[in-house]
Amino acid sequence: MRILVGPAKREGVSRTIFHRPLGDADIRSETGAVIMSIDAGGIYASGSQYRYQIELTLDELEVLASRLAMRSN
């Protein structure tokens, strides 16, 4: 998985803050949701690490899976 960050309201350069495959330790499931939790750099090159969490409901995962299925047809 790769995460890029860049300016939202103006032109600018994006920066990769995370780039590696997800592992079992990065993903957990809770009632009705899957949570991805990764440690990555921040927006600025200060060397600080931040924990980012992305929580997807089962409905949202279904939307992603259907998009992938459409692309493979």
C-alpha contacts under 8 A as a table, 3 or more apart, distances in Angstrom:
res1	aa1	res2	aa2	distance
1	M	18	F	7.46
1	M	19	H	5.73
1	M	20	R	5.57
1	M	21	P	5.28
1	M	22	L	6.33
2	R	16	T	7.13
2	R	17	I	7.76
2	R	18	F	5.41
2	R	19	H	4.35
2	R	20	R	6.63
3	I	16	T	5.84
3	I	17	I	5.84
3	I	18	F	5.11
3	I	19	H	6.59
4	L	14	S	6.07
4	L	15	R	5.33
4	L	16	T	4.27
4	L	17	I	5.83
4	L	18	F	7.23
5	V	14	S	5.34
5	V	15	R	5.36
5	V	16	T	6.42
5	V	17	I	6.97
5	V	43	I	6.70
6	G	12	G	6.62
6	G	13	V	6.12
6	G	14	S	4.24
6	G	15	R	6.29
6	G	43	I	7.72
7	P	10	R	5.84
7	P	11	E	6.72
7	P	12	G	5.92
7	P	13	V	7.53
7	P	14	S	7.35
8	A	11	E	7.97
15	R	43	I	7.76
16	T	19	H	7.09
17	I	40	A	5.65
17	I	41	G	5.10
17	I	42	G	6.80
17	I	43	I	7.66
18	F	39	D	7.96
18	F	40	A	5.47
18	F	41	G	7.15
22	L	26	D	6.11
22	L	27	I	7.76
23	G	26	D	5.38
23	G	27	I	7.08
24	D	27	I	5.61
24	D	28	R	7.80
25	A	28	R	7.56
26	D	36	M	5.56
26	D	37	S	5.18
26	D	38	I	6.03
27	I	34	V	7.04
27	I	35	I	5.69
27	I	36	M	4.60
27	I	37	S	6.36
28	R	34	V	5.93
28	R	35	I	5.37
28	R	36	M	6.68
29	S	32	G	7.77
29	S	33	A	5.84
29	S	34	V	4.39
29	S	35	I	5.96
30	E	33	A	5.28
30	E	34	V	6.21
30	E	35	I	7.53
32	G	57	T	5.76
32	G	58	L	5.82
33	A	55	E	6.49
33	A	56	L	5.44
33	A	57	T	4.22
33	A	58	L	5.73
34	V	55	E	5.77
34	V	56	L	5.34
34	V	57	T	6.40
34	V	58	L	7.48
35	I	53	Q	6.59
35	I	54	I	5.62
35	I	55	E	4.41
35	I	56	L	6.39
36	M	53	Q	5.51
36	M	54	I	5.16
36	M	55	E	6.46
37	S	51	R	6.74
37	S	52	Y	5.67
37	S	53	Q	4.39
37	S	54	I	6.55
38	I	51	R	5.64
38	I	52	Y	5.42
38	I	53	Q	6.56
39	D	49	Q	6.26
39	D	50	Y	5.51
39	D	51	R	4.43
39	D	52	Y	6.22
40	A	49	Q	5.36
40	A	50	Y	5.55
40	A	51	R	6.50
40	A	52	Y	7.32
41	G	44	Y	7.92
41	G	45	A	7.63
41	G	47	G	6.74
41	G	48	S	6.00
41	G	49	Q	4.63
41	G	50	Y	6.03
42	G	45	A	6.97
42	G	46	S	7.61
42	G	47	G	7.72
42	G	48	S	6.35
42	G	49	Q	6.19
42	G	50	Y	6.26
44	Y	47	G	7.99
45	A	48	S	7.69
56	L	59	D	7.95
56	L	60	E	5.76
56	L	61	L	6.33
57	T	60	E	5.14
57	T	61	L	6.29
58	L	61	L	5.03
58	L	62	E	6.17
59	D	62	E	5.03
59	D	63	V	6.41
60	E	63	V	5.06
60	E	64	L	6.41
61	L	64	L	5.08
61	L	65	A	6.14
62	E	65	A	5.03
62	E	66	S	6.10
63	V	66	S	5.18
63	V	67	R	6.28
64	L	67	R	5.15
64	L	68	L	6.34
65	A	68	L	5.12
65	A	69	A	6.18
66	S	69	A	4.95
66	S	70	M	6.21
67	R	70	M	5.13
67	R	71	R	6.38
68	L	71	R	5.15
68	L	72	S	6.37
69	A	72	S	5.26
69	A	73	N	6.57
70	M	73	N	5.48
